[in-house]
Amino acid sequence: MEKHVTQQHKRSFLIGQAEFPVQVLEPALYLVATPIGNLRDITIRALETLAAADVLVCEDTRVSRILLERYGIRRRTTAYHEHNAAEAGPKLIEALEAGKSVALISDAGTPLVSDPGYRLAGEALERGLRVVPVPGPSAALAALTISGLPSDAFLFAGFLPVKAGQRQSRLEQWRGVAATLIFFESPRRVAQTLASMVEVLGAARKAAVCRELTKAFEEARHGSLQELATHYAQADAPKGEVVICVGPPIEEEAVPADIDALLMALSVEMPASKAAAEAARMTGQPKPDLYRRLLGLKESGGG
């Protein structure tokens, strides 16, 4: 045991030219948040934990090596990701049960937030092992703070499905939630996703598309879903990591009778689905609501 403690005390990290020794960590699974872009966003506690842990676990050891080398943390790392979780997970649980400290980091941001680690943390808790958060950067929260949208209630919805039909079905689940919605998205699918959001959530909803957060080309574009959808439909696909924030549902501004009249007038010239889409574009109301309303009007003989 004395030999183990001596080796621990020799570990350190660097900030500039200053070297900081670290102390022994208590046995636990430490979930360590790391920078989402700017490496200076790392916390002192995170550096201490990464330098001191008995086992250092990374989603991609090559990506994590950049951070570790920046702060002079010369450690052997272990890979843990969705493809090797079944094999690596039990070994990490064994290490925890043997009284070792295990620090887990993802490629960037807070572990378990759309990143591997959920099952590992759950298994540790089920076995009565300690799980400790080492908080820090999060792309979801960084985007929310600069979105200009209400932050008193928000829902992180992660990545939407790639297929259009499944994406729209998922959006339907969140459509009536009275909170700001936060999504991660691939830059290649931003235009398609915004188009789906216009159709399901409504054209007038306020939103923000944030990308490259904390990096040199950080950008946040604000507007209605329709304005943003129009912009990204015409522009080249954005580069870098993207977070889309969508504000809560807007209270219906148009008088129901006016909407009914508009729907009936449009349905004379076009099919119900197309009429609902056009009414959604004109009023900012969600197309699914307008489509159901129009079908109801037709069944009742025009209201």
C-alpha positions in Angstrom: 0.0 0.0 0.0 2.8 2.4 0.8 4.4 1.9 -2.6 1.0 2.6 -4.2 0.6 5.9 -2.3 4.2 7.0 -3.1 3.5 6.5 -6.8 0.3 8.4 -6.6 2.0 11.4 -4.9 4.5 11.6 -7.7 1.8 12.2 -10.2 1.2 15.8 -11.2 -0.2 18.2 -13.9 1.2 21.4 -15.4 -0.4 24.8 -15.9 2.1 26.8 -17.9 5.5 26.1 -16.3 4.1 25.4 -12.9 3.8 21.8 -11.7 1.1 20.8 -9.3 1.4 17.4 -7.4 -1.8 15.5 -6.7 -3.1 13.5 -3.8 -4.6 10.0 -3.6 -8.2 9.7 -4.8 -10.8 7.8 -2.8 -12.1 4.7 -4.6 -15.0 5.8 -7.0 -16.0 6.2 -10.6 -15.3 9.8 -11.4 -17.3 11.3 -14.4 -15.0 14.1 -15.5 -16.2 16.9 -17.8 -13.6 18.1 -20.4 -13.5 21.1 -22.8 -15.8 21.1 -25.8 -13.3 23.1 -27.8 -11.1 25.6 -25.9 -8.7 23.5 -23.8 -8.4 26.4 -21.3 -12.0 25.5 -20.1 -10.7 22.5 -18.1 -11.1 22.9 -14.3 -8.4 22.5 -11.7 -10.4 19.7 -10.1 -10.7 17.9 -13.4 -6.9 18.0 -13.9 -6.3 16.8 -10.4 -8.7 13.9 -11.0 -7.2 12.9 -14.4 -3.7 13.0 -13.0 -4.5 11.1 -9.8 -6.9 8.3 -10.8 -5.7 4.7 -10.7 -7.4 4.0 -14.1 -8.0 6.7 -16.7 -10.7 5.8 -19.2 -11.3 7.6 -22.5 -13.8 7.3 -25.4 -11.0 7.8 -27.9 -7.5 7.7 -26.5 -6.1 9.6 -29.4 -8.4 12.5 -28.9 -7.9 12.6 -25.1 -4.1 12.5 -25.6 -4.2 16.1 -26.9 -5.7 17.3 -23.7 -3.5 15.2 -21.4 -0.3 16.3 -23.2 -1.4 20.0 -23.0 -1.4 19.7 -19.2 1.6 17.4 -18.7 -0.4 14.4 -17.6 1.6 11.4 -18.8 -0.7 8.5 -18.1 -1.6 5.2 -19.7 -5.2 5.3 -20.9 -7.9 2.7 -21.4 -10.5 2.9 -24.2 -14.2 2.6 -23.3 -16.8 3.2 -26.0 -20.0 1.8 -27.4 -18.1 -0.9 -29.4 -16.1 -2.4 -26.6 -18.4 -1.6 -23.6 -19.4 -5.2 -23.1 -15.8 -6.3 -22.7 -14.3 -3.2 -21.1 -17.2 -2.5 -18.7 -16.8 -5.6 -16.4 -13.1 -5.0 -16.1 -13.7 -1.4 -14.9 -16.3 -2.6 -12.4 -13.7 -5.1 -11.1 -11.2 -2.3 -10.7 -13.7 -0.3 -8.7 -14.6 -3.3 -6.5 -10.9 -3.8 -5.9 -10.8 -0.3 -4.3 -9.3 1.6 -7.3 -10.3 5.1 -8.5 -11.5 5.2 -12.1 -11.8 8.5 -14.1 -14.0 8.5 -17.2 -13.9 11.2 -19.9 -15.6 11.4 -23.3 -14.2 13.0 -26.4 -15.5 16.4 -25.2 -18.0 17.8 -22.7 -19.7 16.0 -19.9 -19.6 12.1 -19.9 -23.0 10.3 -20.3 -24.6 13.3 -22.2 -25.0 11.6 -25.6 -21.8 9.8 -24.9 -20.8 6.3 -23.6 -20.8 5.6 -19.9 -24.5 5.4 -18.9 -24.4 1.6 -18.5 -21.1 1.8 -16.6 -22.4 4.3 -14.2 -25.6 2.4 -13.7 -23.8 -0.8 -13.0 -21.5 0.9 -10.5 -24.5 2.3 -8.6 -26.4 -1.0 -8.7 -23.3 -2.6 -7.0 -23.2 0.1 -4.3 -20.1 1.7 -5.7 -19.6 5.4 -5.4 -20.1 7.6 -8.5 -18.7 11.2 -8.4 -19.4 14.0 -10.8 -16.5 16.4 -11.7 -18.6 19.0 -13.5 -17.5 21.4 -16.2 -18.2 22.1 -19.9 -21.4 21.0 -21.7 -22.3 22.0 -25.2 -26.0 21.8 -24.4 -25.8 24.3 -21.6 -23.3 26.5 -23.5 -25.8 26.8 -26.4 -28.8 27.4 -24.1 -27.0 30.3 -22.4 -26.4 32.1 -25.7 -29.6 31.1 -27.5 -31.7 34.0 -26.0 -34.4 31.5 -25.3 -36.1 30.8 -21.9 -33.8 28.8 -19.6 -36.0 28.4 -16.6 -37.2 25.1 -18.1 -35.4 23.1 -20.8 -35.3 19.6 -22.2 -32.2 18.0 -23.7 -33.4 15.7 -26.6 -30.0 14.6 -27.9 -29.7 13.5 -31.5 -32.8 13.1 -33.7 -33.3 10.1 -35.9 -31.7 10.3 -39.4 -34.8 9.1 -41.3 -37.3 11.9 -42.0 -40.4 9.9 -40.8 -38.8 8.8 -37.6 -37.4 12.3 -37.0 -40.9 13.9 -37.4 -42.4 11.3 -35.0 -39.8 12.1 -32.4 -40.4 15.8 -32.8 -44.1 15.1 -32.2 -43.3 13.8 -28.8 -41.7 17.1 -27.8 -44.1 19.4 -29.6 -46.2 20.4 -26.7 -43.5 20.5 -24.0 -43.5 24.0 -22.3 -39.7 24.3 -22.3 -36.8 25.1 -24.5 -35.7 22.1 -26.5 -32.0 21.3 -27.1 -30.8 19.0 -29.8 -27.4 17.9 -31.1 -27.2 17.6 -34.8 -24.7 16.6 -37.6 -23.8 19.7 -39.7 -24.8 17.7 -42.8 -28.4 17.3 -41.6 -29.1 20.8 -40.2 -31.2 21.9 -43.2 -33.3 18.8 -43.2 -33.8 18.9 -39.4 -34.9 22.5 -39.5 -37.4 21.8 -42.3 -38.9 19.0 -40.1 -39.0 21.3 -37.2 -40.9 23.9 -39.2 -43.5 21.3 -40.2 -44.0 19.7 -36.8 -43.2 22.5 -34.3 -44.4 25.5 -36.3 -42.7 28.1 -38.5 -42.9 30.9 -36.0 -41.1 29.3 -33.0 -38.0 31.1 -31.9 -34.8 29.1 -32.3 -31.0 29.3 -32.4 -28.4 27.3 -34.3 -25.1 27.3 -32.4 -21.9 25.8 -33.7 -18.2 25.5 -32.9 -18.9 26.6 -29.3 -15.8 27.9 -27.5 -13.7 27.5 -30.7 -12.2 30.2 -33.0 -15.2 30.2 -35.4 -18.0 30.1 -32.8 -21.3 31.2 -34.2 -24.9 31.5 -32.9 -27.6 32.3 -35.5 -31.0 33.4 -34.1 -34.5 33.7 -35.6 -37.7 31.9 -36.2 -37.6 28.2 -37.3 -38.8 29.3 -40.7 -36.0 32.0 -41.0 -33.3 29.5 -40.0 -34.7 26.8 -42.2 -34.7 29.1 -45.2 -31.1 30.3 -44.5 -29.6 26.8 -44.1 -31.6 25.5 -47.1 -29.7 28.0 -49.3 -26.3 28.1 -47.5 -23.6 25.5 -47.5 -23.7 22.9 -44.8 -22.2 24.5 -41.6 -18.9 23.1 -40.3 -18.2 21.8 -36.8 -20.4 20.5 -34.0 -24.0 21.9 -34.0 -26.5 22.5 -31.2 -30.1 23.6 -32.1 -32.2 25.2 -29.4 -36.0 25.7 -30.0 -38.1 27.9 -27.8 -41.3 26.8 -26.1 -44.6 26.6 -28.0 -46.1 30.0 -28.9 -49.5 30.8 -27.7 -51.9 30.8 -30.6 -52.1 34.4 -31.9 -54.7 33.9 -34.7 -58.4 33.7 -33.8 -59.6 30.1 -34.3 -62.4 31.2 -36.6 -59.9 33.0 -38.8 -57.8 29.8 -39.0 -60.8 27.8 -39.9 -61.8 30.2 -42.7 -58.2 30.1 -44.0 -58.1 26.3 -44.0 -61.4 25.9 -45.7 -60.4 28.5 -48.4 -57.1 26.8 -49.1 -58.7 23.3 -49.2 -60.9 24.4 -52.1 -57.8 24.8 -54.2 -55.5 22.1 -52.9 -55.4 18.7 -51.1 -55.9 18.8 -47.3 -52.2 18.0 -46.6 -51.0 20.8 -48.8 -53.6 23.2 -47.5 -52.4 22.5 -43.9 -48.8 23.1 -45.0 -49.6 26.4 -46.6 -51.7 27.5 -43.6 -48.7 26.5 -41.3 -46.4 28.7 -43.4 -48.8 31.7 -43.2 -49.7 31.4 -39.5 -46.7 29.8 -37.9 -48.9 27.1 -36.4 -47.8 23.4 -36.5 -48.9 21.6 -39.7 -50.1 18.5 -37.9 -52.5 20.6 -35.7 -53.8 22.4 -38.8 -54.2 19.2 -40.8 -56.3 17.6 -38.0 -58.3 20.8 -37.6 -59.1 20.8 -41.3 -60.2 17.2 -41.4 -62.5 17.9 -38.4 -63.9 20.9 -40.3 -64.6 18.8 -43.4 -66.2 16.0 -41.3 -68.5 18.5 -39.6 -69.5 20.1 -42.9 -67.3 23.2 -42.8 -68.0 24.2 -39.1 
